[in-house]
Amino acid sequence: MKLPSIAERLAGNRFHLDEECSHITIDQDLARSTGTAERIIAACPAGVYSLSEDDSVLIEYAGCLECGTCLAIASPGVLTWRYPRGGFGVQFRDG
Ligand code: SF4
Protein backbone atom coordinates (compact mmCIF):
# COMPACT_ATOMS: atom_id res chain seq x y z
CA MET A 1 0.00 0.00 0.00
CA LYS A 2 1.39 3.40 -0.97
CA LEU A 3 1.43 5.89 1.86
CA PRO A 4 0.13 9.39 1.12
CA SER A 5 2.69 12.16 0.75
CA ILE A 6 3.10 14.79 3.43
CA ALA A 7 1.39 17.31 1.17
CA GLU A 8 -1.57 14.96 0.73
CA ARG A 9 -1.81 14.40 4.47
CA LEU A 10 -1.63 18.11 5.22
CA ALA A 11 -4.32 18.77 2.64
CA GLY A 12 -6.70 16.70 4.75
CA ASN A 13 -6.53 19.15 7.64
CA ARG A 14 -9.23 21.70 8.18
CA PHE A 15 -8.53 25.31 9.01
CA HIS A 16 -11.05 27.47 10.82
CA LEU A 17 -10.02 30.99 9.96
CA ASP A 18 -10.47 33.77 12.48
CA GLU A 19 -10.95 36.64 10.05
CA GLU A 20 -11.12 39.21 12.83
CA CYS A 21 -7.88 38.44 14.62
CA SER A 22 -4.48 37.08 13.59
CA HIS A 23 -2.81 34.98 16.26
CA ILE A 24 0.62 36.04 14.94
CA THR A 25 2.04 39.54 14.71
CA ILE A 26 5.56 40.64 13.89
CA ASP A 27 7.86 43.57 14.56
CA GLN A 28 9.06 44.21 11.01
CA ASP A 29 12.13 46.27 11.90
CA LEU A 30 13.32 43.78 14.51
CA ALA A 31 12.65 40.85 12.16
CA ARG A 32 14.99 42.37 9.57
CA SER A 33 17.70 43.55 11.95
CA THR A 34 17.96 40.20 13.77
CA GLY A 35 17.78 37.92 10.72
CA THR A 36 14.61 36.37 12.07
CA ALA A 37 12.75 36.96 8.81
CA GLU A 38 14.97 34.58 6.85
CA ARG A 39 14.90 31.95 9.61
CA ILE A 40 11.15 31.75 9.99
CA ILE A 41 10.54 31.81 6.23
CA ALA A 42 12.91 28.86 5.84
CA ALA A 43 11.69 26.90 8.85
CA CYS A 44 7.90 27.19 8.83
CA PRO A 45 6.55 23.86 7.55
CA ALA A 46 3.33 25.46 6.38
CA GLY A 47 4.85 28.32 4.38
CA VAL A 48 3.07 30.91 6.48
CA TYR A 49 5.81 33.53 6.07
CA SER A 50 7.06 35.17 2.89
CA LEU A 51 8.71 38.41 1.86
CA SER A 52 6.82 41.15 0.05
CA GLU A 53 8.41 43.31 -2.62
CA ASP A 54 9.34 45.91 0.00
CA ASP A 55 10.98 43.25 2.20
CA SER A 56 8.18 43.19 4.75
CA VAL A 57 7.31 39.79 6.16
CA LEU A 58 3.85 38.64 5.09
CA ILE A 59 1.96 36.33 7.44
CA GLU A 60 -0.64 33.97 5.98
CA TYR A 61 -1.76 32.89 9.42
CA ALA A 62 -4.74 30.97 8.12
CA GLY A 63 -2.49 28.00 7.25
CA CYS A 64 -0.61 27.85 10.56
CA LEU A 65 -0.14 24.33 11.96
CA GLU A 66 0.43 25.68 15.49
CA CYS A 67 3.73 23.81 15.81
CA GLY A 68 5.55 26.67 17.55
CA THR A 69 8.72 26.42 15.45
CA CYS A 70 8.75 30.09 14.46
CA LEU A 71 8.40 31.23 18.03
CA ALA A 72 11.22 28.94 19.13
CA ILE A 73 13.70 30.27 16.56
CA ALA A 74 12.70 33.94 16.44
CA SER A 75 14.83 36.45 18.27
CA PRO A 76 13.19 37.77 21.44
CA GLY A 77 10.50 40.35 20.83
CA VAL A 78 10.11 39.76 17.09
CA LEU A 79 6.97 37.64 17.15
CA THR A 80 3.85 37.83 19.21
CA TRP A 81 2.34 34.39 18.95
CA ARG A 82 -0.53 32.76 20.78
CA TYR A 83 -2.91 29.96 19.99
CA PRO A 84 -5.96 30.99 17.95
CA ARG A 85 -9.11 31.81 19.82
CA GLY A 86 -11.37 28.90 20.75
CA GLY A 87 -13.06 27.32 17.74
CA PHE A 88 -10.43 28.64 15.32
CA GLY A 89 -7.15 27.31 13.93
CA VAL A 90 -6.08 23.97 12.54
CA GLN A 91 -8.07 20.78 12.99
CA PHE A 92 -5.84 17.80 12.27
CA ARG A 93 -7.58 15.08 10.33
CA ASP A 94 -4.80 12.54 9.87
CA GLY A 95 -2.49 11.27 12.58
S1 SF4 B 1 3.59 27.88 14.48
FE1 SF4 B 1 4.55 26.50 12.95
S2 SF4 B 1 3.13 26.46 11.24
FE2 SF4 B 1 2.55 28.21 12.52
S3 SF4 B 1 3.61 29.95 11.60
FE3 SF4 B 1 4.94 29.14 13.22
S4 SF4 B 1 6.31 27.67 12.21
FE4 SF4 B 1 4.60 28.09 10.81
Residues whose N, C-alpha, C, O or C-beta is under 5 A from the ligand:
A	BS01	SF4	C44 P45 A46 V48 C64 L65 E66 C67 G68 T69 C70
